[in-house]
Amino acid sequence: MSAGEAFRAIGMPEVADDPPPPLDVLAEHQRDGRAWVAEVGGVVAGYVLVEVVDGNAHVAQVSVHADHARRGIGSALLDHVESWARERGLPALTLTTFRAVPWNGPYYARLGFEEVAEVTPELAALVAREADLGLDPAERLCMRRAVRRAQA
């Protein structure tokens, strides 16, 4: 997806060139009801994949096509994940992102995510798996947003 192209401009071509998840991974998420797509005019504008990590809804990937960026699609996808988590009694959403990328952490902070003070065991294992894929753990940021009560 074109969502990764912004990384090329800041000297992270390996992220820009990272392919989307394989079809079997996408199919597994879809079968398990942990994948959602945002469409605009019948075209896929973005998607989100979720895992359950340490009893929280972990955003494994959220991606919005560059042609549809800055229109609230990512935020809407995350709100949908929050509703899904609430229905299952999960207390929070978590994610990992790049610490130094200027639009990642600040974007999630604007959406109510905060840096995790103490990384939980499964989240730590996830960061270790990211390191195995070449991502420097010192450059990763673990964030959490408590699931809010449903609005009446």
Secondary structure, DSSP 8 states (H G I E B T S, - for coil): -GGGHHHHHTT-HHHHT-----HHHHHHHHHTT-EEEEEETTEEEEEEEEEEETTEEEEEEEEE-GGGTTSSHHHHHHHHHHHHHHHTT--EEEEEEESS-TTHHHHHHHTT-EE-SS--HHHHHHHHHHHHTT--GGGEEEEEEE------
